């Protein structure tokens, strides 16, 4: 037992000391991240912003250019004197690939290092989702097709990230994805085997975390450091960003909001309980309130056309539809209030089928937040729709590869 003021003895071996190679890899990532965020910029800009000395920056930049990650360009804009050699990401050598797995479709994008979307493809998926073997085969075929198209454009795949709704562990195993009906699926391992160890890293991550990453990288929310992203599809999923980073927790799962119990008198939930957020405020619950299909079994394929019909009726100011949106928004506000108390967000982004309905859901969500407030008020934060549509998670998946790159895991 340690005395007061002493740290307890550490169990296990001491942490390994960073090697010179580790430090250099980390510094390469620092420089690459700075250029991607501030391009075009000069070597002097990098020195001033990173604190690395001039000789180190020069050496790191030379290596990044050699590896095809940066390139030089000349700029005179806003500068006095001779033209200055500037640095920008090199979009001609590599591309990253992102695939989003939805209940009814797959979306794939390839993005070069300068941020240009090289291709965006979709294919139907509903008929394959319930068989994991067929699903993996279809995802593999799409990844191979995208990689081939990237190669035909003269670029090499730098990495693949696959976004899936549900509970994903850090090793890429899907522990639970109710919307897809998947449990304990080692998707990363199965893709690596199916793609025959493709020579680039494959990761699998939660779709909501990737969608919010895309909104921050490619959408209008880059300057928002604290936010909640709430998405509605076959279920409800959420991502919480605190100080610019997604909240992941000790096991990497992040916040699980769908099955927060909100009322004992609510409808049965697929988890076996009653009155969970997903059961009272999910897209199927909204559809049953707003449209005369309460006694019908809703298939995944029904959600989009029914959500579009609700939007049409809301725009026409149909009273029953507006009442249904108001009730759903209040439930959403009550559920999101827990995350708001924990994270103190300045923004709530509504994604999935919720996005186009945000103008009608937002006032009721604010009411639900206010009604659920404790000593510290959580109402009043801005509520806005996601802006990238069905490509958001796939774009975020492609951007996630850049994060691995900027952490120092560079191609040989």
Beta strands, then each sheet from edge to edge (+ up, - down):
strand 1: 70-75
strand 2: 84-89
strand 3: 94-101
strand 4: 105-112
strand 5: 117-124
strand 6: 156-164
strand 7: 167-168
strand 8: 173-177
strand 9: 182-186
strand 10: 201-206
strand 11: 227-232
strand 12: 236-242
strand 13: 245-246
strand 14: 347-352
strand 15: 382-385
sheet 1: 1+ 2-
sheet 2: 5+ 4- 3+ 6+ 10+
sheet 3: 7+ 8- 9+
sheet 4: 13+ 12- 11+ 14+ 15+
end
